[in-house]
Amino acid sequence: MRCIGGSQAELETFCGLMDLPRPVSKSSYTKIVETVQNACVSVQARSMSKAGEEEFTKAKEIEGESVRNIDVSVDGSWMTKGHTSNIGTTSLIGFASGKVLDTLTKSKICKSCEYWANKVNEEGYVKWKESHVCTMTHSGSSGSMEADGAVEMFSRSVQNHKLRYTRYIGDGDTNSFKKVHDSNPYGTSCSIEKLECVGHVQKRMGTRLRKLKADNRGKKLADGKTLGGKGRLTDVQIDQITTYYGNAIRANKHNLEGMRKAIWAIYFHKKSCDKDAVHNFCGEWCSYRKAEKEGELASYKHKNNLPIAVMEVIRPIFKDLIDTSLLKKCLDGYTQNANESLNSNIWKLCPKNKNHGLRVAKIAVAIATSIYNDGAQAYAQMLEQLDLVCSAHTARFLKKERLG
């Protein structure tokens, strides 16, 4: 049931509808879940260790050192939407291998502690207290789970993989990187560099333009018209500019000046009109340049451009997002797509619309990590860890999953 995001309740429903005997009791189910967790975490640990070896092999050897430096992407995700979740997980993926090297799942609550909080004088409390292992592993805000998780994972990278995570690929949230940087995991002689996820940088353009449009709603520009409206800064135009901005970054990896030129090309292309055409920076994608090449400029008409008054208002946003210090962090074209894909798989196994505890979340993270790294064969390893035989039907299913 855990592999399809179900729990004991779903198991009981399934058995009832299929005219099967009622499944195990709650206490037995809890013990089974504990066993499943141990098996899944064990397989996950081996998978991440293997991924670490792959990263180590691909990393450049440092003379006189047994440790190597690599680039990693870090991202946090929460069980419920917003940063008010009681449970969150942080993943760390090596760029060279594209595989998960480490994860950390934290919880702000312990359901068992909550249950017994007002039953101190009841029978069974002392016995529970003596054997209880609290599952509350985080005492700060939900938002700080990612930062704290990243710090812990960086601190054990050398011990786990003989690797130093010296280039940190992250989103615009500087808190996580700052905490890692300030924790100084590798000493003063080895610094950590922050790189930006191109996808998140691209989103900044759309976010800034939408905010500008909202802030200027109803206000008149230099031409006496509003910022939004037909032929002005519409949502379609914002989406288009945002996409072009991201494409300009991706198309000019390792070329800072080319990147800046391509971004300014977007601005001047949108600003150009029949009376004032400025397409000097445009590439082969530009319809004006194509018409020029084919000798058809006499009949060329600008379409889908924006009024000068609109372009003057959005110019400061372009200036901010073309900043050299920002674009330098995008030169490698890194993204957090791998982390986001992993997060998606985690919450399929542990649906956000249901109430889960830390144990179930850890099982979901372990399964998702193992499948992400090693494919469907990880299921077979988990079954083997549980001393279960992989039958012909299971083998057929796993083969189909691998091919799919």
WOSUL-V495174 format. One record per residue. N is the residue number from 1. RES is the residue in three letters. PHI is phi in degrees with one decimal (none if undefined). PSI is psi in whole degrees, 0 to 359 (* if undefined). D_FIRST is the distance of its C-alpha to the first C-alpha in Angstrom with 1 decimal. Layout:
n->[N	N]
res->[RES	RES]
phi->[PHI	PHI]
psi->[PSI	PSI]
d_first->[D_FIRST	D_FIRST]
This chain:
n->[1	2	3	4	5	6	7	8	9	10	11	12	13	14	15	16	17	18	19	20	21	22	23	24	25	26	27	28	29	30	31	32	33	34	35	36	37	38	39	40	41	42	43	44	45	46	47	48	49	50	51	52	53	54	55	56	57	58	59	60	61	62	63	64	65	66	67	68	69	70	71	72	73	74	75	76	77	78	79	80	81	82	83	84	85	86	87	88	89	90	91	92	93	94	95	96	97	98	99	100	101	102	103	104	105	106	107	108	109	110	111	112	113	114	115	116	117	118	119	120	121	122	123	124	125	126	127	128	129	130	131	132	133	134	135	136	137	138	139	140	141	142	143	144	145	146	147	148	149	150	151	152	153	154	155	156	157	158	159	160	161	162	163	164	165	166	167	168	169	170	171	172	173	174	175	176	177	178	179	180	181	182	183	184	185	186	187	188	189	190	191	192	193	194	195	196	197	198	199	200	201	202	203	204	205	206	207	208	209	210	211	212	213	214	215	216	217	218	219	220	221	222	223	224	225	226	227	228	229	230	231	232	233	234	235	236	237	238	239	240	241	242	243	244	245	246	247	248	249	250	251	252	253	254	255	256	257	258	259	260	261	262	263	264	265	266	267	268	269	270	271	272	273	274	275	276	277	278	279	280	281	282	283	284	285	286	287	288	289	290	291	292	293	294	295	296	297	298	299	300	301	302	303	304	305	306	307	308	309	310	311	312	313	314	315	316	317	318	319	320	321	322	323	324	325	326	327	328	329	330	331	332	333	334	335	336	337	338	339	340	341	342	343	344	345	346	347	348	349	350	351	352	353	354	355	356	357	358	359	360	361	362	363	364	365	366	367	368	369	370	371	372	373	374	375	376	377	378	379	380	381	382	383	384	385	386	387	388	389	390	391	392	393	394	395	396	397	398	399	400	401	402	403	404]
res->[MET	ARG	CYS	ILE	GLY	GLY	SER	GLN	ALA	GLU	LEU	GLU	THR	PHE	CYS	GLY	LEU	MET	ASP	LEU	PRO	ARG	PRO	VAL	SER	LYS	SER	SER	TYR	THR	LYS	ILE	VAL	GLU	THR	VAL	GLN	ASN	ALA	CYS	VAL	SER	VAL	GLN	ALA	ARG	SER	MET	SER	LYS	ALA	GLY	GLU	GLU	GLU	PHE	THR	LYS	ALA	LYS	GLU	ILE	GLU	GLY	GLU	SER	VAL	ARG	ASN	ILE	ASP	VAL	SER	VAL	ASP	GLY	SER	TRP	MET	THR	LYS	GLY	HIS	THR	SER	ASN	ILE	GLY	THR	THR	SER	LEU	ILE	GLY	PHE	ALA	SER	GLY	LYS	VAL	LEU	ASP	THR	LEU	THR	LYS	SER	LYS	ILE	CYS	LYS	SER	CYS	GLU	TYR	TRP	ALA	ASN	LYS	VAL	ASN	GLU	GLU	GLY	TYR	VAL	LYS	TRP	LYS	GLU	SER	HIS	VAL	CYS	THR	MET	THR	HIS	SER	GLY	SER	SER	GLY	SER	MET	GLU	ALA	ASP	GLY	ALA	VAL	GLU	MET	PHE	SER	ARG	SER	VAL	GLN	ASN	HIS	LYS	LEU	ARG	TYR	THR	ARG	TYR	ILE	GLY	ASP	GLY	ASP	THR	ASN	SER	PHE	LYS	LYS	VAL	HIS	ASP	SER	ASN	PRO	TYR	GLY	THR	SER	CYS	SER	ILE	GLU	LYS	LEU	GLU	CYS	VAL	GLY	HIS	VAL	GLN	LYS	ARG	MET	GLY	THR	ARG	LEU	ARG	LYS	LEU	LYS	ALA	ASP	ASN	ARG	GLY	LYS	LYS	LEU	ALA	ASP	GLY	LYS	THR	LEU	GLY	GLY	LYS	GLY	ARG	LEU	THR	ASP	VAL	GLN	ILE	ASP	GLN	ILE	THR	THR	TYR	TYR	GLY	ASN	ALA	ILE	ARG	ALA	ASN	LYS	HIS	ASN	LEU	GLU	GLY	MET	ARG	LYS	ALA	ILE	TRP	ALA	ILE	TYR	PHE	HIS	LYS	LYS	SER	CYS	ASP	LYS	ASP	ALA	VAL	HIS	ASN	PHE	CYS	GLY	GLU	TRP	CYS	SER	TYR	ARG	LYS	ALA	GLU	LYS	GLU	GLY	GLU	LEU	ALA	SER	TYR	LYS	HIS	LYS	ASN	ASN	LEU	PRO	ILE	ALA	VAL	MET	GLU	VAL	ILE	ARG	PRO	ILE	PHE	LYS	ASP	LEU	ILE	ASP	THR	SER	LEU	LEU	LYS	LYS	CYS	LEU	ASP	GLY	TYR	THR	GLN	ASN	ALA	ASN	GLU	SER	LEU	ASN	SER	ASN	ILE	TRP	LYS	LEU	CYS	PRO	LYS	ASN	LYS	ASN	HIS	GLY	LEU	ARG	VAL	ALA	LYS	ILE	ALA	VAL	ALA	ILE	ALA	THR	SER	ILE	TYR	ASN	ASP	GLY	ALA	GLN	ALA	TYR	ALA	GLN	MET	LEU	GLU	GLN	LEU	ASP	LEU	VAL	CYS	SER	ALA	HIS	THR	ALA	ARG	PHE	LEU	LYS	LYS	GLU	ARG	LEU	GLY]
phi->[none	-64.6	-71.1	-118.7	78.4	-100.2	-130.1	-62.2	-61.4	-66.9	-65.0	-65.0	-62.6	-60.9	-63.0	-64.1	-71.2	-92.1	58.8	-107.7	-59.1	-61.4	-69.8	-61.1	-70.4	-62.3	-65.4	-67.5	-61.7	-61.7	-65.0	-64.8	-62.1	-61.6	-65.0	-62.4	-60.1	-59.8	-66.7	-65.9	-65.8	-64.2	-65.8	-61.2	-61.1	-66.1	-63.2	-70.4	-64.5	-64.2	-64.2	-63.3	-63.7	-65.9	-63.3	-61.0	-64.4	-82.2	-75.8	-71.5	-72.2	-107.0	-58.4	81.6	-127.5	-95.6	-107.3	-123.7	-102.6	-139.6	-99.0	-135.9	-107.1	-124.1	-153.6	-108.7	-147.4	-121.1	-66.4	-115.7	-66.0	82.4	-97.0	-122.5	-72.5	-82.0	-130.0	-144.8	-132.5	-123.0	-119.1	-132.1	-120.5	-74.7	-72.1	-64.5	-90.3	71.5	-117.6	-74.2	-100.5	-163.7	-141.9	-149.1	-113.5	-122.5	-135.0	-90.6	-132.3	-131.4	-62.6	-67.0	-63.2	-63.3	-64.4	-91.3	-55.3	-105.2	-126.0	-59.9	-93.3	-85.1	-64.6	102.0	-64.6	-61.4	-62.4	-63.6	-60.9	-67.8	-103.6	-74.1	-115.8	-66.8	-99.4	-80.0	-115.1	-145.0	-113.7	-91.0	-74.8	-62.1	-62.5	-82.7	-60.1	-62.5	-63.0	-65.2	-64.8	-63.2	-58.9	-66.0	-69.5	-65.4	-67.8	-111.1	-66.2	-68.7	-64.8	-79.5	-131.0	57.9	-129.0	-112.5	-89.5	-93.3	-129.4	-102.3	-93.1	-143.5	-86.9	-71.0	-70.9	-85.0	-61.3	-63.6	-63.1	-60.9	-64.4	-64.9	-60.6	-70.3	-73.2	51.3	-65.3	-116.3	85.7	-71.8	-85.5	-130.8	-91.7	-115.6	-100.7	-93.5	-116.2	-98.0	-77.2	-58.6	-60.5	-73.0	-65.2	-58.5	-62.6	-61.1	-60.8	-63.0	-62.7	-65.4	-67.1	-67.3	-66.1	-60.2	-64.0	-67.2	-66.9	-104.9	-59.5	88.1	-82.2	-90.8	-91.4	-60.8	-92.1	82.3	-117.1	-79.7	-68.3	-93.5	111.8	-59.9	76.4	-119.6	-83.4	-86.6	-62.4	-63.8	-64.1	-62.2	-61.8	-66.6	-62.2	-61.7	-64.3	-61.6	-62.2	-63.3	-64.2	-63.3	-69.8	-65.8	-77.1	-127.4	-57.9	63.5	-137.3	-62.7	-66.0	-63.4	-65.9	-63.0	-62.9	-66.0	-72.7	-64.4	-59.9	-61.9	-60.9	-71.3	-64.7	-69.6	-81.6	-64.6	-137.8	-61.9	-82.9	-143.3	-93.5	-123.6	-122.2	-59.8	-88.8	-67.2	-99.8	-66.4	-70.7	-74.0	-66.4	-65.4	-65.3	-65.7	-64.6	-63.3	-65.5	-92.5	69.9	-117.5	-65.3	-60.0	-103.3	-75.9	-125.5	-71.2	-129.0	63.7	-87.4	-117.4	-59.1	-59.0	-60.5	-68.5	-64.9	-67.0	-72.1	-90.4	-56.5	-58.2	-67.3	-61.0	-62.5	-67.3	-86.7	-109.3	-56.8	-59.4	-63.9	-74.8	-67.8	-60.4	-78.0	-109.0	-61.2	-85.2	69.1	-72.7	-138.2	-105.1	-57.1	-63.5	-63.5	-67.0	-65.6	-62.0	-58.4	-60.4	-68.6	-61.9	-79.3	-71.9	-82.1	-136.6	-51.7	-70.9	-86.7	-123.8	-92.8	-127.9	-98.4	-63.2	-60.7	-64.9	-62.5	-66.6	-63.4	-61.1	-64.5	-64.6	-65.1	-61.0	-63.0	-63.9	-66.9	-62.4	-77.6	-119.6	77.6	-63.4	-62.0	-63.2	-59.5	-62.1	-66.0	-67.8	-63.0	-63.1	-63.4	-90.9	60.8	-106.6	-81.1	-85.0	-74.8	-62.5	-66.3	-65.2	-60.9	-65.4	-63.7	-65.2	-64.7	-64.0	-64.0	-65.3	-71.8	-71.4]
psi->[324	330	345	18	16	166	197	324	316	326	318	320	315	312	320	315	331	8	43	157	154	139	187	162	170	318	319	321	319	318	321	318	321	317	317	318	313	319	314	318	324	315	320	317	317	321	315	327	318	320	322	320	322	317	318	317	323	341	153	134	139	121	129	4	147	356	146	157	139	168	137	151	137	136	144	154	150	152	324	157	149	172	47	13	147	341	134	157	147	134	151	120	132	135	319	317	335	21	158	126	334	151	158	124	129	154	140	353	164	111	326	318	319	321	318	357	320	20	35	325	2	158	134	346	313	316	318	316	321	327	355	137	111	137	6	110	6	133	354	200	163	320	332	357	318	313	313	322	318	317	315	319	322	323	338	12	320	317	319	319	359	39	147	130	89	349	118	111	115	178	195	349	109	349	315	312	318	318	318	314	315	336	344	57	337	16	173	342	353	106	164	130	138	127	151	146	122	321	319	325	319	318	334	324	311	318	315	317	321	321	318	317	318	318	334	15	125	346	145	138	188	333	9	6	165	167	319	179	175	131	9	210	83	171	326	317	319	314	321	313	319	316	316	321	313	319	323	323	312	326	352	43	138	19	87	312	322	324	313	318	318	326	318	330	323	314	307	331	316	330	336	144	178	328	335	85	120	94	25	325	349	152	199	342	342	126	328	315	325	317	322	317	326	4	33	24	331	327	4	136	131	134	153	19	172	148	152	321	321	315	326	326	325	355	317	328	317	318	321	317	4	8	133	318	328	311	332	328	354	1	331	352	28	152	170	22	322	316	318	325	317	315	319	318	325	312	350	325	340	72	137	342	7	160	119	157	180	322	314	321	319	324	315	316	318	314	312	319	312	317	320	318	317	359	196	339	339	328	316	322	322	319	319	320	331	7	36	141	133	100	177	321	319	317	321	319	315	324	319	320	320	317	328	*]
d_first->[0.0	3.8	5.4	5.5	6.3	4.7	6.0	7.9	9.9	7.7	6.9	10.7	11.5	10.1	11.9	14.9	15.4	15.1	17.5	15.5	16.3	14.8	12.0	13.2	15.2	14.6	16.6	14.9	11.4	13.2	14.7	11.7	10.3	13.9	14.0	11.0	12.9	16.1	15.0	13.7	16.8	19.0	18.1	18.6	21.9	23.2	22.2	24.1	27.0	27.4	27.4	30.1	32.2	32.1	33.3	35.9	37.2	37.6	39.2	42.9	44.5	46.5	49.7	50.0	46.4	43.3	41.1	40.5	39.9	37.2	36.0	32.6	30.8	29.3	27.2	25.4	22.6	21.6	18.6	20.8	23.7	27.0	28.0	27.2	23.7	23.0	20.7	21.6	21.2	24.0	23.9	26.9	27.3	30.3	32.4	33.8	30.6	28.4	25.7	24.1	26.3	25.0	22.6	22.9	20.8	22.8	22.5	25.4	24.2	23.1	21.5	22.7	26.2	26.2	25.3	28.1	30.6	32.6	32.2	34.4	36.6	34.0	33.4	30.6	31.2	33.2	30.8	27.9	30.3	31.2	27.7	26.1	25.1	25.2	22.5	25.0	25.9	27.8	30.8	32.1	31.3	28.0	30.0	31.2	27.8	28.2	31.8	31.1	28.1	30.4	33.2	31.2	29.8	33.4	34.8	32.8	33.1	36.1	34.7	31.4	32.7	36.5	36.2	37.7	36.1	39.5	38.6	36.1	34.6	33.6	33.9	36.8	35.5	38.1	36.9	34.4	36.9	39.7	37.8	37.0	40.6	42.1	40.1	42.1	39.5	41.8	45.2	48.0	48.8	45.5	44.6	41.5	42.0	40.0	39.2	38.0	35.1	37.0	34.5	34.9	38.7	38.8	37.1	39.9	42.3	40.5	40.0	43.6	45.0	43.0	44.1	47.7	47.5	46.3	48.9	51.7	50.8	54.2	56.3	58.9	59.2	62.4	62.7	62.5	59.0	55.5	53.0	50.5	51.3	52.1	53.4	52.4	49.3	46.6	42.8	43.2	45.8	43.7	40.7	43.1	44.8	41.5	40.4	43.8	43.8	40.5	41.9	45.1	43.4	41.2	44.2	46.3	44.4	46.8	49.6	50.2	53.3	51.8	48.8	51.2	53.4	50.5	49.4	53.0	53.2	50.6	52.7	56.0	54.7	53.4	56.7	58.9	60.9	63.8	66.4	64.7	62.4	61.0	58.9	60.2	56.7	54.9	53.5	53.4	50.9	53.6	55.2	58.4	58.7	58.0	60.7	63.0	62.4	63.2	66.3	65.0	65.2	68.0	65.7	62.5	61.1	58.5	55.4	52.4	54.3	54.5	57.7	59.4	59.0	55.2	55.1	57.3	54.9	51.9	53.9	53.1	49.4	50.1	52.3	49.6	46.9	49.3	50.0	50.5	48.6	45.5	45.8	46.4	42.9	41.7	43.8	41.1	39.0	35.8	32.8	29.5	27.7	25.6	24.4	23.7	21.6	19.6	19.2	18.0	15.2	14.3	14.1	12.0	9.2	10.7	12.4	15.9	16.2	14.1	15.2	13.7	15.5	16.7	14.3	11.2	13.7	14.8	11.6	11.3	15.0	14.9	12.4	14.4	17.6	17.2	16.2	19.1	21.5	20.9	18.9	16.4	18.1	16.4	13.2	15.7	17.1	13.9	13.5	17.2	17.1	14.9	17.5	15.4	17.4	16.7	17.8	19.8	17.1	14.9	18.1	19.0	15.9	16.4	20.1	19.5	17.4	20.4	22.9	21.3]
